[in-house]
Amino acid sequence: MNSVCIIGAGVVGCAIARELSKYELDITILEKEHDVSMGSSKANSGIIHAGYGTSPGSLKTLLCVKGNALYDNLEKELNFGFRRCGSLVLGFTEEDRTELEKLLASGRENNVKGLEIIGHDAILGLDPGINPDVLCALYAPSAGVASPYELAIAFAENSLANGAAFVPGAEVKRIIRDGKTWHVETAAGSFEADIIINSAGLFSDIVSAMAGFSDFAVKPRKGQYLIFDRWSGLDINHVLFQVPGKLGKGILVTPTFHNNLMIGPDALNIDSRYDYLPDREALLKILEVSKVSYMIPEPQKIIRTFSGIRAVSSTGDFVVSSPAPGFINTGGIDSPGLTSSPAIALLVKGFVEKYLGKLEDKKDFNPRRTPVIKERLNLPPDEVERLIKLPDTSDDRIVCRCEQVRQSVILDSLRRGITVTSTDGVKRRTRAGMGRCQGAFCRKRVRALIAREYGINEESVSGPDRESYDIMFLKRGSGVKG
Ligand SMILES: Cc1cc2nc3c(=O)[nH]c(=O)nc-3n(C[C@H](O)[C@H](O)[C@H](O)COP(=O)(O)OP(=O)(O)OC[C@H]3O[C@@H](n4cnc5c(N)ncnc54)[C@H](O)[C@@H]3O)c2cc1C
């Protein structure tokens, strides 16, 4: 059987693993971190873009529009969290209207369905909290919101259920070609494969250069966000964009899939690929600018800030290419890479078939993955208090008070093929720790459950992956918390 090593377990690498696991191939995913979805795929806007915002004819556009159309079926099969809620780009002046008309024309050229420019009354009819000064908006009914890390996790879990292997802690250091075989040296040992797929995100140019191909460079571009408590008095139905600027789509105001209000991101070219700490001034600016679109609630309702780093390609477009037989690059995948990921996977499958010939179907491929979060509890406080006090032998016990997550859900998330050794890994899968107290109550309980499940020490379970700027700065000065 032919072997494939995928380098990088972001949404792109995991989408490729899932697509290729439909065929008789021996697939290994090599990831430098301890879990899947640890790069750009865990910290982004989660918008499934319609496809009007990128240049006609670019790879970004083709893959975005194609990827967007695949989401309804993906959600049915993988249950990661997707809602086709539609988006509005808001215009407040006649100059904005001219920009919206340009977007409409480019969207039509890109074959985006259902686009139209709508007026003041129709806009407020769709989302009554929008600034009433709004004049016009580009409405895109095909846009949606997805839970980005749950998508990457779902792709990975389904590929594992269909025979793929996941190796965490396997930072790739060296790639050598020997005849038709590729040798990959990693921090977790050496691997051999007939095909290498480089999906290393922010580091994809470095991995490509390891194999001798330096035809693109990645330029990091940071984006920062603020998240509000779930149902924080708001009733927002659509993704709200402002008219885009030179560096991107502008500050957006959106419900997340799980109904938190999220605002951001900005777009800041940076030198470091590790500069994740949000910046006070930037966050204040985002708060200010977002008020132009929507009735933003009080800062007291903010529960977290975070940053993501886009892997912007020096070529100005996604790099999906095969610079040598058996070596495939998916590099410089910035936005709309989340939207495009299932279409990128199909394109990569095409490269694999070009090299190996037609792939043989796996007869017992199972496209389905059951959801981790099967129900959203909305229990009254006294019932929550009762369930919190149950012993830790009871799977009915509530572990996370804010998001009302039962112990059974957490245990299920640990038993799906990937060993989850961080409380943040559980948080992304189950939402335990995603609520108002951000894990202050449940982190200890989650850590104990992970340790018990895998028979490891609690000290070896890691805590929060990244720092958040202390949201209290809005009330009492400044500071950074871990
Ligand atoms: C601020 C921001 C907002 C965005 N908003 C949207 C949006 O709304 N909609 C949308 O469609 N897209 C959006 N995107 C883009 C989207 O997040 C990315 O395109 C997508 O996540 C890229 O996935 P990836 O798998 O290529 O990279 P990543 O998720 O970064 O994954 C790469 C993986 O490779 C691993 N790796 C790196 N080097 C090595 C090595 N040497 N060995 C082994 N493993 C390695 C990393 O640890 C990482 O896990 C946004 C991005 C950002 C940052």
The ligand as a MOL file (V3000), in Angstrom:
LIG
                    3D

  0  0  0     0  0            999 V3000
M  V30 BEGIN CTAB
M  V30 COUNTS 53 58 0 0 0
M  V30 BEGIN ATOM
M  V30 1 C -6.9420 36.0670 12.4940 0
M  V30 2 C -7.3910 35.0580 11.4940 0
M  V30 3 C -8.6960 35.0530 11.0110 0
M  V30 4 C -9.0970 34.1300 10.0650 0
M  V30 5 N -10.4060 34.0640 9.7170 0
M  V30 6 C -10.8180 33.1300 8.8320 0
M  V30 7 C -12.1830 33.0080 8.5090 0
M  V30 8 O -13.0350 33.6430 9.0960 0
M  V30 9 N -12.5360 32.1260 7.5450 0
M  V30 10 C -11.6290 31.3780 6.8740 0
M  V30 11 O -12.0170 30.6580 5.9660 0
M  V30 12 N -10.3210 31.4200 7.2140 0
M  V30 13 C -9.9040 32.2670 8.1810 0
M  V30 14 N -8.5990 32.3260 8.5470 0
M  V30 15 C -7.6520 31.4510 7.8940 0
M  V30 16 C -7.6280 30.0510 8.4990 0
M  V30 17 O -7.5860 30.1040 9.8990 0
M  V30 18 C -6.3770 29.3430 7.9670 0
M  V30 19 O -6.3640 29.4360 6.5750 0
M  V30 20 C -6.3270 27.8840 8.3340 0
M  V30 21 O -6.5360 27.7010 9.7030 0
M  V30 22 C -4.9670 27.3470 7.9190 0
M  V30 23 O -4.8860 26.0020 8.2860 0
M  V30 24 P -3.5250 25.2350 8.1300 0
M  V30 25 O -3.8300 23.8270 8.4410 0
M  V30 26 O -2.9040 25.5650 6.8160 0
M  V30 27 O -2.5470 25.8850 9.2050 0
M  V30 28 P -2.4570 25.6740 10.7870 0
M  V30 29 O -3.7740 25.5930 11.4120 0
M  V30 30 O -1.5300 26.7300 11.2790 0
M  V30 31 O -1.7830 24.2530 10.9490 0
M  V30 32 C -0.4400 24.0170 10.6520 0
M  V30 33 C 0.0640 22.9510 11.5980 0
M  V30 34 O 1.3920 22.5800 11.2350 0
M  V30 35 C 2.1270 22.3380 12.4120 0
M  V30 36 N 3.5490 22.4420 12.0870 0
M  V30 37 C 4.2460 23.5590 11.7600 0
M  V30 38 N 5.5310 23.2620 11.5370 0
M  V30 39 C 5.6540 21.9180 11.7040 0
M  V30 40 C 6.7400 21.0190 11.6090 0
M  V30 41 N 7.9880 21.4260 11.2940 0
M  V30 42 N 6.5270 19.7070 11.8660 0
M  V30 43 C 5.2900 19.2530 12.2060 0
M  V30 44 N 4.2160 20.0750 12.3130 0
M  V30 45 C 4.3920 21.3890 12.0500 0
M  V30 46 C 1.6220 23.4280 13.3500 0
M  V30 47 O 1.8970 23.1340 14.6990 0
M  V30 48 C 0.1450 23.4450 13.0370 0
M  V30 49 O -0.5880 22.5740 13.8690 0
M  V30 50 C -8.1700 33.2220 9.5420 0
M  V30 51 C -6.8710 33.1830 10.0440 0
M  V30 52 C -6.4980 34.0560 11.0440 0
M  V30 53 C -5.1470 33.9180 11.6690 0
M  V30 END ATOM
M  V30 BEGIN BOND
M  V30 1 1 1 2
M  V30 2 1 2 3
M  V30 3 2 2 52
M  V30 4 2 3 4
M  V30 5 1 4 5
M  V30 6 1 4 50
M  V30 7 2 5 6
M  V30 8 1 6 7
M  V30 9 1 6 13
M  V30 10 2 7 8
M  V30 11 1 7 9
M  V30 12 1 9 10
M  V30 13 2 10 11
M  V30 14 1 10 12
M  V30 15 2 12 13
M  V30 16 1 13 14
M  V30 17 1 14 15
M  V30 18 1 14 50
M  V30 19 1 15 16
M  V30 20 1 16 17
M  V30 21 1 16 18
M  V30 22 1 18 19
M  V30 23 1 18 20
M  V30 24 1 20 21
M  V30 25 1 20 22
M  V30 26 1 22 23
M  V30 27 1 23 24
M  V30 28 2 24 25
M  V30 29 1 24 26
M  V30 30 1 24 27
M  V30 31 1 27 28
M  V30 32 2 28 29
M  V30 33 1 28 30
M  V30 34 1 28 31
M  V30 35 1 31 32
M  V30 36 1 32 33
M  V30 37 1 33 34
M  V30 38 1 33 48
M  V30 39 1 34 35
M  V30 40 1 35 36
M  V30 41 1 35 46
M  V30 42 1 36 37
M  V30 43 1 36 45
M  V30 44 2 37 38
M  V30 45 1 38 39
M  V30 46 1 39 40
M  V30 47 2 39 45
M  V30 48 1 40 41
M  V30 49 2 40 42
M  V30 50 1 42 43
M  V30 51 2 43 44
M  V30 52 1 44 45
M  V30 53 1 46 47
M  V30 54 1 46 48
M  V30 55 1 48 49
M  V30 56 2 50 51
M  V30 57 1 51 52
M  V30 58 1 52 53
M  V30 END BOND
M  V30 END CTAB
M  END
